[in-house]
């Protein structure tokens, strides 16, 4: 783990309330509870994923080979601002949450609007939203597009991993059929390993069942 990652984790841990800690009755040492660790996974999940899916060097070679240029350094913020504005307009009222993370964007798409229960077939009602997203991605082509699948903790680890992979691939494949260059796309499933809420209640499990599209500028 990089030093910067360790520092970031330390800062997040420092912000956790005392209620998130447990005390060892023998040593008196205070540690983070397992429930809080799940929350940390959600808070830092995107950060701890590290580089782009497939590696930045390999992805950049494919991007350049496809004739897609990079965004000039001073123009990155404006480029992503405009893309964010367009995506927010297109996804308003659909249940998709557009999140800004520095110069990156994340489209958080809960499973109740994207897939049926235990299915990797995109719901017909959601295809129009994905069509709108794809139209913006083709307009703003100087971004990497990572599609990340997540599940709750119900079921076995192996099954959840496979389901998350199938869902991520389904969304990436659909975007490709709508004109998003395959060189820009990568898909990965994380199963139940990246929760953003507790899996102890129905609301938390529902939040954890999601597909995310992460957009990173090519610089």
C-alpha positions, 0 to 999 in steps of 0.5 A, spaced: 500 500 500 502 506 498 504 511 503 499 516 501 493 511 501 495 509 509 495 517 510 488 517 507 486 511 511 488 514 517 485 520 516 478 517 515 479 512 521 480 519 525 473 521 523 470 515 526 465 516 532 467 513 538 461 508 537 464 505 531 470 503 536 470 497 541 474 496 547 478 489 548 476 488 556 483 485 557 488 490 554 484 496 554 486 497 546 480 500 542 479 498 535 474 499 529 468 494 529 467 490 523 461 494 522 465 500 522 470 497 517 464 495 512 463 503 512 470 504 511 470 500 505 464 504 502 467 510 504 474 509 501 472 503 496 473 507 490 480 510 492 482 503 494 481 500 487 487 504 485 488 505 478 484 504 472 481 497 471 486 493 467 492 498 468 493 505 466 499 504 461 495 498 457 488 502 457 492 509 454 495 505 449 489 502 447 486 509 447 491 512 443 491 506 438 483 508 437 485 515 435 482 518 441 486 524 444 488 527 451 485 533 455 490 538 456 492 539 463 489 546 464 482 544 461 481 538 465 476 541 470 472 545 465 471 538 460 469 534 466 464 540 469 461 540 462 460 532 462 458 532 469 452 538 467 450 534 461 450 527 465 446 530 471 441 533 466 440 526 462 439 522 469 435 527 473 429 523 476 432 516 474 435 514 480 442 515 478 446 518 482 452 523 479 458 523 484 464 528 483 470 526 485 476 531 484 476 530 476 473 524 476 465 522 475 462 516 478 455 514 476 452 510 481 446 506 479 442 502 484 440 495 482 432 496 483 432 500 476 438 496 472 437 489 473 431 484 476 433 480 482 438 475 481 439 477 473 444 480 469 439 482 464 438 490 463 431 492 465 428 494 459 425 501 462 433 503 464 435 502 457 433 509 455 437 512 461 443 508 458 442 511 451 442 518 454 448 516 458 452 513 452 450 519 448 454 524 453 460 519 453 460 519 445 460 526 445 466 527 451 470 521 448 476 523 452 475 519 458 476 512 460 470 508 462 470 503 468 464 499 469 464 496 476 459 491 479 457 490 486 452 486 490 450 485 497 452 479 502 446 475 501 449 468 498 456 465 497 462 469 495 463 466 489 456 467 486 456 474 488 463 475 485 460 472 478 453 476 478 457 482 479 462 481 473 456 479 469 452 485 471 458 490 469 459 486 463 452 487 461 452 495 462 459 495 458 457 491 452 450 495 452 454 502 452 459 499 446 453 497 442 451 505 443 457 508 440 462 508 446 469 506 443 471 499 446 478 502 447 475 506 453 471 501 456 473 496 462 469 492 466 470 489 473 466 485 478 467 486 486 462 482 489 460 483 496 467 486 497 466 494 496 459 495 501 457 502 501 452 501 507 451 495 512 449 489 510 445 488 516 438 491 514 434 491 507 436 498 506 443 497 506 443 491 502 439 495 497 444 500 497 450 495 496 447 492 490 449 497 484 453 498 478 457 504 478 460 507 471 467 511 473 469 516 468 476 518 469 479 524 464 485 521 459 490 526 460 
